[in-house]
Amino acid sequence: MYKYRQFGDKFVLSIDNHQKLSAAIAAFCKELEIKAGAVYGIGAVNEATLRFLDPATMKYVDKTFNEQMEIANLTGNISQKDGQVYLHLHAIFGRRDYTCVGGHLLEASLNGACELVVERFDGAPAPGRYVDPETGLNLYEL
């Protein structure tokens, strides 16, 4: 599913082609017991589902893009929610016509390379998440 090399508190992670991006990152974090950290990287996908929170309705709107796109930027954080890995990822995808789409990333199917850096944050306890009633978001519980 992936290969990696560790450099201190950072990991260079290469996810295998045709994997689900978010699922692979979560599996990596679970295997290495990374409970808090950051992730960033680049790659290519042929499908991506983005999510947008409409503040007027407090409801999420999901949209799937089925096309070959470059991951121009992927950035996010790693924490815990209900004892499980919780990823909060945002991505910008470059399209064939050089326009971009971006937002909160739910999942993407890799089609090409995916090279990431995962940074582990040490400290106890690891930050958790709580649902903020005002925004409806899962925010850091610090």
VOBA-1610 file (N, C-alpha, C; in pm, whole numbers, padded with zeros to 5 digits, always signed):
BEGIN
Met+00083-00120+00000Met+00000+00000+00000Met+00088+00126+00000Tyr+00204+00120+00066Tyr+00293+00235+00072Tyr+00433+00189+00112Lys+00529+00279+00088Lys+00666+00263+00134Lys+00702+00392+00206Tyr+00796+00382+00301Tyr+00835+00503+00373Tyr+00977+00490+00425Arg+01031+00607+00457Arg+01159+00614+00524Arg+01148+00722+00632Gln+01206+00694+00748Gln+01198+00787+00861Gln+01323+00872+00870Phe+01302+01001+00899Phe+01409+01097+00923Phe+01373+01174+01050Gly+01419+01125+01164Gly+01382+01188+01291Gly+01234+01175+01314Asp+01166+01288+01332Asp+01021+01286+01356Asp+00941+01302+01227Lys+01010+01293+01111Lys+00942+01305+00982Lys+00956+01175+00903Phe+00856+01150+00820Phe+00854+01031+00736Phe+00829+01075+00591Val+00909+01024+00500Val+00882+01042+00358Val+00802+00919+00316Leu+00683+00945+00264Leu+00586+00839+00237Leu+00550+00840+00089Ser+00561+00724+00025Ser+00520+00707-00114Ser+00406+00606-00115Ile+00289+00651-00156Ile+00172+00563-00159Ile+00163+00498-00296Asp+00136+00369-00297Asp+00129+00293-00422Asp+00017+00343-00513Asn+00040+00329-00641Asn-00059+00369-00741Asn-00191+00295-00720His-00300+00361-00752His-00436+00307-00749His-00489+00286-00607Gln-00423+00339-00507Gln-00472+00330-00369Gln-00566+00447-00341Lys-00644+00433-00235Lys-00726+00543-00185Lys-00636+00627-00093Leu-00625+00754-00123Leu-00530+00842-00056Leu-00554+00854+00095Ser-00673+00896+00135Ser-00701+00916+00278Ser-00690+00785+00355Ala-00739+00677+00297Ala-00732+00547+00364Ala-00588+00503+00384Ala-00503+00528+00284Ala-00362+00489+00296Ala-00290+00571+00403Ile-00317+00700+00409Ile-00255+00784+00512Ile-00301+00739+00650Ala-00430+00712+00666Ala-00482+00665+00794Ala-00419+00532+00834Ala-00404+00439+00740Ala-00341+00310+00769Ala-00196+00328+00812Phe-00125+00418+00744Phe+00013+00447+00780Phe+00021+00500+00923Cys-00064+00598+00956Cys-00065+00657+01091Cys-00098+00551+01196Lys-00191+00465+01166Lys-00228+00358+01260Lys-00111+00262+01280Glu-00047+00220+01171Glu+00065+00126+01181Glu+00179+00184+01264Leu+00211+00312+01245Leu+00324+00373+01316Leu+00281+00444+01444Glu+00154+00429+01479Glu+00098+00488+01601Glu+00122+00639+01607Ile+00098+00706+01493Ile+00108+00851+01487Ile-00028+00906+01528Lys-00032+00968+01644Lys-00158+01017+01700Lys-00178+01167+01678Ala-00069+01237+01644Ala-00078+01381+01617Ala+00033+01417+01521Gly+00001+01506+01426Gly+00103+01545+01331Gly+00048+01628+01218Ala+00132+01638+01115Ala+00097+01714+00994Ala+00135+01632+00873Val+00068+01660+00763Val+00095+01590+00637Val+00088+01691+00523Tyr+00181+01675+00427Tyr+00176+01758+00307Tyr+00242+01684+00193Gly+00201+01716+00069Gly+00259+01646-00044Gly+00195+01677-00177Ile+00236+01595-00277Ile+00194+01612-00416Ile+00167+01476-00477Gly+00110+01474-00597Gly+00084+01348-00665Gly-00016+01366-00777Ala-00086+01257-00810Ala-00184+01261-00919Ala-00299+01166-00885Val-00420+01204-00927Val-00541+01126-00901Val-00627+01122-01027Asn-00720+01027-01031Asn-00818+01028-01139Asn-00961+01040-01084Glu-00972+01056-00954Glu-01101+01082-00891Glu-01075+01144-00754Ala-01154+01245-00721Ala-01142+01308-00590Ala-01278+01359-00545Thr-01309+01335-00419Thr-01432+01386-00360Thr-01395+01494-00259Leu-01447+01614-00285Leu-01424+01729-00198Leu-01551+01760-00122Arg-01534+01826-00010Arg-01648+01859+00077Arg-01643+02007+00111Phe-01761+02067+00115Phe-01774+02209+00148Phe-01884+02222+00252Leu-01856+02294+00361Leu-01957+02319+00463Leu-02028+02450+00430Asp-02158+02441+00406Asp-02238+02560+00381Asp-02275+02619+00517Pro-02217+02733+00554Pro-02244+02788+00687Pro-02389+02832+00708Ala-02460+02860+00600Ala-02600+02902+00613Ala-02689+02786+00656Thr-02661+02666+00606Thr-02743+02550+00638Thr-02677+02456+00738Met-02545+02477+00763Met-02466+02388+00850Met-02467+02245+00796Lys-02477+02232+00665Lys-02474+02101+00602Lys-02357+02095+00505Tyr-02302+01972+00493Tyr-02192+01950+00401Tyr-02245+01920+00261Val-02174+01972+00163Val-02203+01946+00023Val-02079+01877-00035Asp-02095+01756-00086Asp-01985+01680-00144Asp-01994+01684-00296Lys-01878+01688-00360Lys-01873+01683-00506Lys-01755+01596-00547Thr-01781+01503-00639Thr-01677+01414-00689Thr-01636+01458-00829Phe-01506+01464-00850Phe-01448+01500-00979Phe-01384+01374-01036Asn-01432+01328-01150Asn-01381+01208-01216Asn-01300+01249-01338Glu-01175+01280-01315Glu-01085+01321-01422Glu-00942+01313-01371Gln-00847+01302-01463Gln-00707+01300-01424Gln-00667+01440-01378Met-00610+01448-01258Met-00569+01577-01201Met-00439+01559-01125Glu-00362+01667-01120Glu-00241+01671-01039Glu-00278+01719-00899Ile-00218+01659-00798Ile-00231+01714-00663Ile-00130+01828-00656Ala-00178+01950-00677Ala-00089+02066-00673Ala-00044+02093-00530Asn-00130+02060-00435Asn-00095+02073-00294Asn-00192+01991-00211Leu-00137+01918-00116Leu-00216+01847-00015Leu-00157+01888+00118Thr-00240+01932+00208Thr-00193+01971+00340Thr-00299+01934+00442Gly-00256+01899+00561Gly-00354+01863+00663Gly-00290+01831+00796Asn-00376+01790+00888Asn-00328+01753+01020Asn-00384+01619+01062Ile-00318+01562+01161Ile-00350+01430+01213Ile-00381+01447+01361Ser-00493+01391+01403Ser-00528+01392+01545Ser-00607+01265+01574Gln-00678+01266+01686Gln-00757+01150+01727Gln-00902+01192+01748Lys-00993+01105+01711Lys-01135+01124+01741Lys-01192+00988+01775Asp-01249+00978+01893Asp-01306+00852+01941Asp-01204+00740+01937Gly-01077+00772+01969Gly-00971+00673+01976Gly-00917+00627+01842Gln-00958+00692+01733Gln-00914+00654+01599Gln-00839+00770+01533Val-00759+00736+01431Val-00691+00838+01353Val-00796+00928+01289Tyr-00775+01059+01302Tyr-00864+01157+01241Tyr-00779+01246+01152Leu-00807+01244+01022Leu-00735+01326+00927Leu-00821+01445+00886His-00761+01562+00886His-00826+01681+00833His-00738+01728+00718Leu-00782+01698+00595Leu-00702+01721+00476Leu-00768+01822+00383His-00687+01909+00326His-00731+01999+00220His-00642+01977+00100Ala-00697+01993-00019Ala-00619+01969-00140Ala-00658+02066-00250Ile-00561+02094-00334Ile-00583+02168-00458Ile-00542+02076-00571Phe-00633+02060-00667Phe-00608+01972-00781Phe-00602+02054-00909Gly-00495+02033-00988Gly-00479+02099-01116Gly-00539+02014-01227Arg-00622+02078-01307Arg-00690+02009-01416Arg-00614+02023-01548Arg-00657+01948-01645Arg-00594+01946-01778Arg-00590+02086-01841Asp-00692+02168-01814Asp-00697+02302-01872Asp-00629+02407-01785Tyr-00555+02362-01684Tyr-00477+02446-01593Tyr-00563+02526-01495Thr-00690+02495-01485Thr-00771+02550-01377Thr-00754+02456-01258Cys-00802+02499-01143Cys-00789+02419-01021Cys-00923+02406-00950Val-00937+02296-00878Val-01046+02278-00784Val-00981+02244-00650Gly-01048+02280-00543Gly-00988+02250-00413Gly-01089+02260-00303Gly-01047+02209-00188Gly-01130+02215-00069Gly-01093+02104+00027His-01185+02077+00116His-01167+01969+00214His-01173+01836+00139Leu-01070+01754+00157Leu-01061+01627+00085Leu-01122+01515+00168Leu-01222+01450+00109Leu-01277+01329+00171Leu-01193+01209+00129Glu-01181+01189-00002Glu-01106+01074-00053Glu-01067+01101-00197Ala-00962+01033-00240Ala-00916+01044-00378Ala-00855+00911-00419Ser-00868+00877-00547Ser-00808+00756-00603Ser-00681+00796-00678Leu-00570+00741-00634Leu-00443+00776-00696Leu-00431+00716-00836Asn-00375+00795-00925Asn-00347+00747-01060Asn-00216+00813-01103Gly-00107+00756-01059Gly+00026+00811-01077Gly+00096+00806-00942Ala+00185+00895-00919Ala+00262+00897-00795Ala+00189+00974-00686Cys+00229+00946-00562Cys+00184+01026-00448Cys+00297+01026-00347Glu+00359+01142-00329Glu+00473+01157-00240Glu+00439+01258-00132Leu+00450+01213-00008Leu+00408+01293+00106Leu+00517+01301+00211Val+00504+01400+00296Val+00583+01407+00419Val+00483+01406+00533Val+00506+01316+00627Val+00425+01309+00749Val+00516+01344+00865Glu+00475+01441+00943Glu+00552+01482+01060Glu+00477+01440+01186Arg+00547+01369+01273Arg+00487+01324+01398Arg+00511+01430+01505Phe+00405+01464+01579Phe+00416+01554+01693Phe+00417+01470+01819Asp+00520+01486+01898Asp+00526+01415+02025Asp+00459+01497+02133Gly+00413+01429+02233Gly+00346+01494+02344Gly+00226+01414+02386Ala+00192+01427+02509Ala+00078+01352+02560Ala-00009+01446+02642Pro-00135+01432+02636Pro-00206+01344+02544Pro-00213+01406+02404Ala-00236+01323+02304Ala-00253+01372+02167Ala-00382+01452+02160Pro-00384+01559+02078Pro-00507+01636+02067Pro-00622+01552+02011Gly-00738+01571+02071Gly-00857+01504+02022Gly-00942+01602+01943Arg-01066+01564+01919Arg-01160+01645+01843Arg-01293+01653+01916Tyr-01361+01765+01902Tyr-01497+01780+01953Tyr-01579+01855+01848Val-01707+01832+01847Val-01795+01902+01755Val-01831+02037+01815Asp-01792+02143+01748Asp-01823+02279+01792Asp-01967+02311+01752Pro-02054+02339+01850Pro-02195+02361+01816Pro-02219+02487+01731Glu-02133+02586+01741Glu-02152+02709+01665Glu-02122+02689+01516Thr-02013+02618+01487Thr-01971+02602+01348Thr-02009+02466+01289Gly-02035+02367+01373Gly-02061+02232+01326Gly-01936+02157+01285Leu-01819+02214+01316Leu-01692+02155+01276Leu-01632+02069+01388Asn-01552+01969+01349Asn-01475+01890+01445Asn-01344+01965+01470Leu-01339+02036+01582Leu-01222+02120+01613Leu-01129+02050+01710Tyr-01003+02098+01711Tyr-00906+02046+01807Tyr-00958+02060+01950Glu-00939+01957+02026Glu-00965+01961+02170Glu-00828+01966+02237Leu-00788+02086+02278Leu-00653+02106+02334Leu-00655+02125+02484
//
